[in-house]
Amino acid sequence: MQTALERLKLKKLVVFSRDELKQFEMQQRFDSPVLRYFIGDVRDSARLHRAFDGIDVVVHAAALKQVPTAEYNPFEAIKTNVLGAENVINEAIDQGVKRVIALSTDKAANPINLYGATKLCSDKLFVAGNAYVGAKKSRFAVVRYGNVVGSRGSVIPFFLSRRKTGVLPITDKRMTRFWITLQQGVDFVIDCLERMHGGEIFVPKIPSMNIMDMAAALAPECRTEIVGIRPGEKLHEVMVPEDDARTTVALSDRYVITPAFPWFADSNYSEGQLCPPGFSYSSDKNDRWLTQAELVKMVETHGLESAKGGP
């Protein structure tokens, strides 16, 4: 929020969500005459229609994202993650929104759980939305990245909260994940908004980390206990599947999965290199790895419990 207020010259910034408490807390923290707060839900197309009036850019971040919750409540996940995405696309077109960027997840690539499947469907909808607009000017793109340090449901605050028990539950010693900070994610989204043509899935080049290295960095005094992989969970995450390599361009700091549609003009990425056949971008085959010291610094920077001190 603060980055957007400081970096962008905004006439109006609308926060659209169904959580009145979080909106109240944001109002106490951020004091700006350009901020507006709308209570609403992406499931409600009429409310979206009103909220998008006079809006040029939309960042779509609404989702039910907890894997076990989505497995137990599949229809609710579909209503928000898929039908909600459809509503955002339709209302953006009808209200003349110029650019829409949707936040995705590594779980949308080769999904094995319902959450990932709904986000893959959402990604497909936003890519295809560029053909759906017809002669109108709305453009849609997607940003896909990995785990966010300190986000709700992240393993990092979970591990930190478990330090006092002296035991950390580990699903599998081989498990790896992509990691990005909240600020890096915000900066990446803003940059992609500025350079998107419409139809791209942007994937940042970010480091991976093994779960055992993470445990050692966050709670070196704790012993570990193997509990097994949970239903719907992967050993490693993928952000660019092998089947997408033929349309993926590698830039210095990101991959761009371009749509295999004749309407897409990829002149914006002529400086990049087309990925070779058989390429995939997965957390276990990454060429960038997060060290324990780097993770501790990231955790402390975000105001989470230090991995150096006590619980």
N, C-alpha and C positions, 0 to 999 in steps of 0.2 A: 504493500500500500504506500509506504513512505517513498519507496523508489519511484513509483508511478507519479506521485505528487511532485517530487523534486525533479525528475528527469523529463517528464512530458508536459507540454503546455496544454492543459486540459481546461475546457470550458465547463465540463460536467463529468463526474465520475459516479456511476450508479452501482451500488452494492445490492445485488438481487439474491436473496436467500430466504429460507423458511425458518431461520433460527433468530428469533427476536432477541434472545439474550446475547448472542455473539454480536449482533448489530448494535445493541446498547453498549457493550464493552468497547467496540470499535469507535463509537461516538465519543466515549470518554478519552480514548487514546489519541485519536486523530481529529484535529480541529482545522477544518478547511471549508471555505465557502463553496467549493465546487462539489463537495460530497453530498450524495443523496442516498437514502436507504429505502429500499422497497422490500416489503415482505411478500413472498410468493414462492411458487414451486414450478420447476420446468415441466411438470406434468400438466400444468394449467396454461393452455395456449392463449386464452384470452388475457390472462395476466401478463404473459410474455409480450403479447401484442402491445399492451399499454406501456410496459417497461421499456421496450425497444424504440418507442417514439422519439425521434430526434437523436438517436444513437448512431455513431459512425463505426465503432469497433466493439466487438464482444469477445471476451475471454470466457469460454465455457468450461467450468470446473466442477459442475454439479455431478455427483455420482454416489451410488451406494457401493462402497469399495472394500468392505470387509469380506474376505473370502468365505469364512464359515457362515456369516449372516446371509450372503447371497445364495449359498447352497441351501439354506434352510428356508429362505423366503424368495424363491426364484421369480415368482410373478412380480413381486415388488421391485426386484433388481431390474427386470425387463422394463417395467413401467418408467423408471427413472432413467436408466442408462441407455435404453434404446428408443422408447417412445418419447422420452424427454428430449433426446437428441433430434428426433424428427421435428418436434415442436420448435426447437431453437432454430433449425434450418428454415422451416416454413415461415416463421414470424420474422426472421432476419431478412428474408427475401421480400416479404410483403411490406416491411417497414423501411426497406432501402438501406439496411446496414451494409457498409462497404466491405468490412473485413471481419471474419469470425475465425478464431483459432480455438480448437478443442484440445483439452489436456487428456492424454491417453496414458498408458502404462505398459511396462515391459510384459505384463501378463496377457496383453492383447495379441502378442506374437506367438503363434502355435499354442493357443490356449488349451488348458486341460481342466479348467474350472469354469463355473458359470460367470463369475465376475469377468474373467478374461474374455470369455465368449461374447458377453454383452459389450465390452469395450472394443473388441474387434469389429463387431457389427456397427457400433457407433462410428469408428474410424472409417469404415466403408461408406456409411451414410454421408459423412462430411466430405469425403473425397468426391463422391458422386453428386453431391449438392452443387458442384460447379457446373455440371451439365444440366442440372435441374433448373437453374436460374433462367435459362433461355437467353433473352436479350438484356436482362437486367444486370446490374453492376456488382452484386454481392459476390464475394469470393470466400472460400472456406479452405482451411488447412488444419493440420494436426501436429501437436508436439508430443512425442513419446519419450519418456525417460524412466529411470529406475527409482529405487527407494530414496525418499527424502529424509535427510538427517533430522530427527526431532519431530517428524510428523506424527499425527495421531495414529496409533496402531503399529508404529515402527518398533522393530526389535530393540533399538537402542534404549529408549526410555524403559522398556520392559526389562532389559538386562540390568540397567541401573537400579531399578526398583527391587530387583532380586538380590542385590549384593548383600543385604543384611541377613539373608538366609544362608549365605555361604555356598549356595549351589546354583549353577546356571543350567537350565534344560537346553540341550542341543538336539536338533532334529537329526542331523547327519553331519559327520565331520567333514565331508567333502563339499558341503553346500557353499555356493558363492552367490553374491548379489552385486548389482550395480549400485553406486551411491552418488548422490548429488546433494548439495546444500540447498536450503530454501532460497537464499539469495541468488545462487547460480541458476536455479530454476526460473526465478522471476526475470533475471537478465536475459536468459535464453528465450523465453516467451516473447519479451518485448522486441528482441532482435529479429526473431522469426516473423513477428507481425510486420516489421518494417520491410522485410525482403521477400515475403511470400508472394507468389504469383497466383496460387489457388490450386489445390489438389495435392500438395506435398504432405508427406509425413516426415517431420524433422526429428532426428535422433542425435543428441549430443554425444561427443566422445568423452566418456567419464570413466573413472576408475572402478575396478571391482575389488572385492575383499572376501576372503574365506571366513566362514563363521567362527572357526577356532581362533583365528587371529583377532577377530573382533572381540571375542570373549576375553582373550588375554589382555587386550588393550583396555577394555572397560571395567573388568573385575579380575585383575591378576591374582587376587587372594582367594578366589572361589574355585572350587572343583566343578567339573562338568559332569552332566549325566545325560546319556543318550536316550531320547524318548521316541525317536522315529519320526518320519515325515508325516505330516498331517494330510488328510484327504484334500485333493485339489492343489497340492503344493509341489513345486518342481525342485529338482536338485540344483539346476542352474537356470538362469533366465536368459531369454533371447530378445533382442530389440530389432534386429534385422534378420528375418528368416532367410534361409538359403534360396527359397523360391522367389524372393523379392530382389535378389542380388542383380538380376539382369536389368532392373530399372532403377538401381540405387547408385547415386553419385557420392563419392567420397570427397569432402572438403577438408580443410585443415583442422577444423574444430567440430565437425558434425558429418553425419550421413543424411542424405536427402533421398527418401524413397519417393520416386516420381510416379504418377499414375500412368498406367498403360492404356491411355485413351488418346485418340487423335486430336482432341481439343487442347491438350496440354502443350505449352510452349516453354521449353527448358533453357531458354537463352540466359536466364539468371545464373545458371550453374555451369557455364562453359569452362570456367577455370578448374572445375573438379575432374576427377577421374572415375569412369564407370567401373564399378566393382567387378572382379573377375567371376566367372561361373563357379559355383560351389562355395562362394563366400557367405559367411554368416557372422553376425556380431553377437556373441554370447558372453556371459559373465565368466565362464571358465576358460575361454580362449582369448581373453582380452590382453592387449599389450600394455595396459596401464593398470597398476595395482596400488591400492591405498595402503600405506604403512600404518603401523600401530600409532606412531607419533602423530601422523597426519590426522588420523581419526580422533585422537584425544583433543587435538587443537580444534577440529571442527565442532566437537561436542561442547567444548568450553566456550567457543565463539557464539554458539547459539543459546548460551545461558542454561544448558542442561547440567545435571550433576556431574562434577568433575570425575574423571577416571583415575585421577592421581590421589585424591584424598579418600576420606571415609565416606560411608553412606549418608 
